[in-house]
Amino acid sequence: MPGLSIDLSVPATERYALVIGNGSYQHAPSLPNAVSDAKLVARVLKQSGYVVQEYENLDRRGFEAALRRMIFDTGKGSEIVIYYAGHGVQIGNSNRLIPVDAEIDTIYDLPFETVSLSSLLSIAGARSRSLVVILDSCRDNPFPDRDAIVGLDAIPQELRNGFAAQDSPVNSLIVFSTSPGAVALDGDGTNSPFTEALYQAATAAPDAPLDAVLKDVRRRVYVTTNGRQVPWESSSLVETVAFDADPSVPGFQTTLSDSGNTEAPATPAGAPVALNLALDRKVRVGEALRDTADAPMDAVVVTRLPQFGRLEMASGERTRGLVPLSQMSGGVEGLVYANNQPELSALTMAAPSITDEFVVAANGEAKTVQMTLNVDPCDFHAGDHLDPEGVGVARYPNEIEIDAALAACEAAVAREPENGRFHYELGRVRVALRDLDGAEAAFVKARELGHTRAWHALGMLVIAREQETEGAARTRAPEEALALLAMGVDRGDPYAYHSLGQQLLELADDPGLKRQGFDLLSRSLEVGHTFSMNTLGYYFLQDGTDHYEPQRGLRYLRESADRGDIYGYDNMGWVTLNGAGGTERDPQAALDWYRKASDGGHPRAPTSIGRMYFNGDLGGTPDFAEAVKWYDEGLKRGDGWGGANAAWVIAQNAPAGLTVGDAAARAAKAVALRDADAAATAQQLLDALPADALDMGSQVLMAELGADVTADGAFGDGSKAALAGIAAQYGTVFPDTSLGRLTALGQLYWTTQKFRVDLY
């Protein structure tokens, strides 16, 4: 696990398992044993006290969701076990797991049709204390005679049987069902020889260290297959790991298909028990159940699991099927509901709550427990996507309703000052308000309270301070920001994978750092992070570079747009407008893409629409008034080209109702922003304007700052007095020249009308 030491004197805080059985392939041979293999291993892990997330026949997006769930469910103190039965291949030095919908038709399909084992190890390793990965997946290559690109370099390589040797992170163990490059056998029974041997060995010696169990597995498989298959492992374990399976305990852990109970549940009778509770990562449902007068409390057992969440004991002791909760640590009061909902967009929720239910029984009577779990207003208005410590309700920055979010999160922080999540979400609102000092204070507090995403937020805040008054142009981030992002990577934050990866790929000069950046972005992509798809798509579509691979780039961008990302929409607008990557030029399709991006809050999409109207891309005739309208929207969002372009259109074409003073004011705003090319273009216009036009521009800006002036170009006593009032109000001194005065006012404008730096 990168960068963080392990305290061997402290036991693991929880046991977590991700179990996947993929057998029903759509474009590859079926594997009849894979699902039953996964069920068998899941049974052992449940008996060992692991919280088991069990999946059958995952497609590519299902894999993404499962990995996101693992990030959400686990922390640094966890023992994590991952078991996968299904197809797998090697390509070069990379090993790939195959989702059931995988179809390899082109050399560019691999990132979106398979799952990288290296990325899986990195993602799980960053969130765990110890990691065991068991792979029963070395069957025949389902895609023979196919080539694909796996790394940053555009070198197609052949997909091959088996798995290559794989390095493991610190305190981890990777178990392969057969030796490197070899093929595992399916066997003649319900289960594969490897998984059957694993089950037999684990249950024969339930307390044995895992390395001893695996030695027995190798012997059993070797004998069963007459020496044709020998399991193999790669270990960096620094402590003993044992399953400690108890065959007498059927297990009571969340799966998607099997509660683990051994008896048919009683049919619920009478009115259900209704619980109205606050949604959190762990909800103390037992205490609420105890306080419900009509709930049966004597010898309560759980007979049906919730649909979405999982039930566990607050003490950390595993719950057990049909064992009375009174016999568990903490009794009924210790029963906890762990939120296990898929991530929800706050904008699509019918109400700020989720519902779930389970069934309890006592003395032969069963009751349905219906839960309404209310989302805290702070989570509802400012929860973040892919947040490892979030509650699964999220908004993108452009979706935050600032006034409501500020009130909600200030109240949440006051109510629960030791909850790092609320401090982090308050920081998001402060960034949206352009209050970077307030945001930093909130993020620092969140970091102190252990909130993973706070490291990324603080790193991006360093970058945002440079962008706050200087616009959208990207440059290499300060070392302070890179170090903070690296700490987020060490803690397994997908956003940190993306942001640091983007910095290294696009802005580092060293080829090794660029490859590291590509690997980080690819890791982010494994959990469905569309930002990384956009970055990689744009990177490979840069014509004239040594990394121009248009079909590869287009595949990344289309995947992003298919997932509803506004930046993917904007990129597809650019592709269809320009015929990028060899596509057919389609201005109407481009306008549709750009409008979708702009409606979602994209900062540069309005300027792109303005250019289309200026160039006459729609109908062949320029529409200068419409162009200025869209340019102004782009400028409002901090895009310097919106201001520079609007200034030139007004100066040269004089759309109705706009004057040369309006052009000068827009140019001054653009000069104050960070985009050097846009600022230079705007400066050229200012240098060509006469003094009265510059003064008129100053008057326009003064009026926008609240002064009572008329924009007539005659900068007389009234205008000078108004300027003196602005100088006193903002504590500034203005130059005496027309140009100096105007540009100073342009800079002052952005201190009062800051744009959303969190959208860049």
Secondary structure, 3 states (H helix, E strand, C coil): CCCCCCCCCCCCCEEEEEEEECCCCCCCCCCCCHHHHHHHHHHHHHHCCCEEEEEECCCHHHHHHHHHHHHHHCCCCEEEEEEEECCEEEECCEEEECCCCCCCCCCCCHHHHCEEHHHHHHHHHHHEEEEEEEEECCCCCCCCCCEECCCCCCCCEEEECCCCCCCCCCCEEEEECCCCCCCCCCCCCCCCHHHHHHHHHHHHCCCCEHHHHHHHHHHHHHHHCCCCCCCEEEECCCCCCECCCCCCCCCCCCCCCCCCCCCCCCCECCCCEEEEEECCCEECHHHHHHCCCCCCCCCCEEEECCCCCEEEECCCCCCCCCCCHHHCCCCHHHEEEECCCCCEEHHHCCCCEEEEEEEEEECCEEEEEEEEEECCHHHHHHCCCCCCCCCCEECCHHHCCHHHHHHHHHHHHHHCCCCHHHHHHHHHHHHHCCCHHHHHHHHHHHHHCCCCHHHHHHHHHHHHHHHCCCCCCCCCCCHHHHHHHHHHHHCCCHHHHHHHHHHHHHHCCCHHHHHHHHHHHHHHHHCCCHHHHHHHHHHHCCCCCCCCCHHHHHHHHHHHHHCCCHHHHHHHHHHHHHCHHHCCCCHHHHHHHHHHHHHCCCCCHHHHHHHHHHHCCCCCCCCHHHHHHHHHHHHHCCCHHHHHHHHHHHHHHCCCCCCHHHHHHHHHHHHCCCCHHHHHHHHHHHHHCCHHHHHHHHHHHHHHCCCCCCCCCCCCHHHHHHHHHHHHHHCCCCCCCHHHHHHHHHHHHHHHCCCCHHHC
